[in-house]
Amino acid sequence: MTNKAVIHTEQAPDAIGPYSQAVKAGNTVYLSGQIPLNPKTMELVGPDFTDQAEQVLRNLAAVCEAAGGHLQDIVKLNIYLTDLANFAAVNDIMVRYFKAPYPARAAIGVSQLPKGAQVEMDAIMVL
């Protein structure tokens, strides 16, 4: 049986349901989806897509760090977008937060996200 540990940090939003911010199993960390909530207020950062996407990445980074890693340790990133027209903006933002080799990635168009967010991301990180 694999050792599992729940990862939690005050630097990222608290879970808004019955789930953990992340779970570490062996040297793999499974990060739950992050939406653009300010961890202090638990409110969306605003309507601007770029602001939302950057907050999501800051939230993911905080959870990565709480697990002993960094964004660069992410091997798989799933991005959920309510408007696929923001796909190019996601690419521009990602190059500011990641460097090559980039994680494997999926970008999925969805009709709705929690709290009216425009973007959500979850990830798998290997330490």
C-alpha positions in Angstrom: 0.0 0.0 0.0 1.3 3.4 -1.0 1.9 6.0 1.7 -0.6 8.9 1.2 -0.4 12.4 2.7 -2.9 15.2 2.5 -1.3 18.5 1.4 -2.8 21.8 2.7 -1.6 25.4 2.7 -3.1 28.6 3.8 -1.4 30.2 0.8 -4.1 28.7 -1.5 -7.8 28.7 -1.2 -9.5 26.2 1.1 -11.3 23.4 -0.6 -14.9 24.4 -1.3 -16.1 20.8 -1.0 -15.2 17.4 0.4 -11.7 17.2 -1.2 -8.1 18.0 -0.4 -6.0 20.7 -2.1 -3.6 17.8 -3.0 -2.8 14.3 -2.1 0.8 12.9 -2.2 1.2 9.2 -2.9 4.8 8.1 -3.0 6.7 10.8 -5.0 3.6 11.8 -7.0 1.3 14.7 -6.0 -2.2 14.9 -7.4 -3.3 18.6 -7.2 -7.0 19.3 -7.1 -8.5 21.9 -9.5 -7.8 25.5 -8.6 -10.0 28.4 -9.6 -9.0 32.1 -9.4 -9.9 32.6 -5.7 -7.9 34.9 -3.5 -6.9 32.6 -0.6 -7.5 35.4 1.9 -11.0 36.4 0.9 -12.1 33.3 -1.0 -13.5 35.6 -3.7 -12.8 35.6 -7.4 -9.9 38.0 -8.3 -12.0 39.8 -10.9 -13.5 39.4 -14.3 -10.2 39.8 -16.3 -9.2 36.5 -17.8 -5.4 37.1 -17.5 -5.9 38.0 -13.8 -7.9 34.9 -13.2 -5.4 32.6 -15.0 -2.5 34.0 -13.1 -4.2 33.6 -9.8 -4.9 30.0 -10.6 -1.2 29.4 -11.3 -0.3 31.2 -8.1 -2.7 29.0 -6.2 -1.2 25.9 -7.9 2.3 27.1 -7.1 1.4 27.5 -3.4 0.1 23.9 -3.2 3.2 22.6 -5.1 5.4 24.4 -2.6 3.4 23.0 0.4 4.1 19.5 -1.1 7.8 20.2 -1.4 7.9 21.0 -5.1 7.5 23.8 -7.7 5.4 24.4 -10.8 8.3 23.1 -12.8 7.8 19.7 -11.2 4.3 19.4 -12.8 4.2 16.7 -15.4 0.6 16.9 -16.5 -1.6 20.0 -16.5 -5.4 20.1 -17.3 -6.9 23.5 -18.1 -10.6 24.0 -18.2 -11.8 27.1 -20.1 -15.3 28.5 -20.3 -14.2 30.2 -23.5 -11.7 28.5 -25.8 -11.0 31.9 -27.4 -8.7 32.3 -24.3 -6.5 29.5 -25.5 -3.8 31.8 -26.9 -3.8 33.9 -23.7 -3.2 30.7 -21.7 -0.2 29.9 -23.9 1.2 33.5 -23.3 0.6 33.1 -19.5 2.1 29.7 -19.3 5.5 30.8 -20.7 5.8 33.2 -17.8 5.2 30.5 -15.2 6.8 27.4 -16.8 10.0 26.8 -18.7 10.9 24.0 -21.1 10.4 21.1 -20.8 6.7 22.1 -20.4 4.3 19.7 -18.8 2.0 17.5 -20.9 -1.3 19.4 -21.1 -4.9 19.3 -22.1 -7.2 22.3 -22.6 -10.8 21.5 -22.3 -13.8 23.7 -23.1 -16.5 23.6 -20.5 -19.8 25.4 -20.1 -19.4 26.5 -16.5 -17.0 26.4 -13.6 -17.5 26.9 -9.8 -18.2 30.5 -8.6 -18.4 31.7 -12.2 -14.7 31.3 -12.8 -13.4 31.5 -16.4 -10.5 29.0 -15.8 -9.6 26.1 -13.6 -6.5 24.0 -13.6 -5.5 20.7 -12.0 -2.2 18.9 -12.2 0.0 16.0 -11.4 3.4 16.7 -10.0 6.3 14.3 -9.6 8.9 15.1 -7.0 
